[in-house]
Amino acid sequence: MSFSNEQLSKLSLTGLESTLRFAQISLDSAERLVKLNLEISKQSLEEHTQAAKKLAGITDPQEALNQLNKLATQSIDKAVNNSRSLYEIVSAAQGELTKLAEESVGLFNKSLISSIESAAKSAPAGSDATLNAVKNSVAAAAAAVSTFSKAAQQVVEFTDSSVKAATSATADAVKNSGKRATTA
């Protein structure tokens, strides 16, 4: 089984396009992460400055304690929201990269089957069984990749729902503990 120059060029171009898409997805995700981190840093600096000014003017110890509890609750709530944003960025990038990998494997399989079929046309008599065996093994490998991909997607969906439930539960617990601390 041999590849023609046209087939090799097409495979090379497809590989290059996949590599460029991978790089673009990675850069876009890195850009979103950097932007998120800068926004978090800026907000944190502003909030800490305001909190320090507020605490500096408080003379009653109980009021200071209530204010510190409120600030701690707000900080944890913001941390949960920031981790949720971070998870969303990473999850989106992972989804795009998974899709890219699936497309690349699919294109490779199509190219391989096309090559097998063109080889079959010029194959000697009696080699049909061998070529069918190769086609069947390629189809089985593609089915296995598809099954693995679907299972991985189910794991991602389960993880996503678990992370959302955990962050929601954490946020609720923080809010409830903050309410108890201020009413105590």
KAFENKA-V768299 format. One record per pair of residues at least 12 apart in sequence whose C-alpha atoms are under 8 Angstrom apart, sorted by the first residue. I is the first residue (numbers start at 0). J is the second residue. Records with the same first field share a line. If there is no record, write none. Layout:
BEGIN
I = J / J
END
This chain:
BEGIN
0 = 114 / 115 / 118
1 = 114 / 118
2 = 114
6 = 110
10 = 107 / 110
13 = 103
14 = 103
17 = 99 / 103
20 = 99
21 = 96 / 99
24 = 92 / 95 / 96
25 = 92
28 = 88 / 89 / 92
31 = 88
32 = 85 / 88
35 = 84 / 85
39 = 81
50 = 70
54 = 66
65 = 180 / 181
68 = 177 / 180 / 181
69 = 177 / 181
72 = 173 / 174 / 176 / 177
75 = 170 / 173
76 = 170 / 173 / 174
79 = 166 / 169 / 170
80 = 166
83 = 163 / 166
101 = 148
105 = 141
108 = 137 / 141
112 = 134 / 137
115 = 130 / 134
END
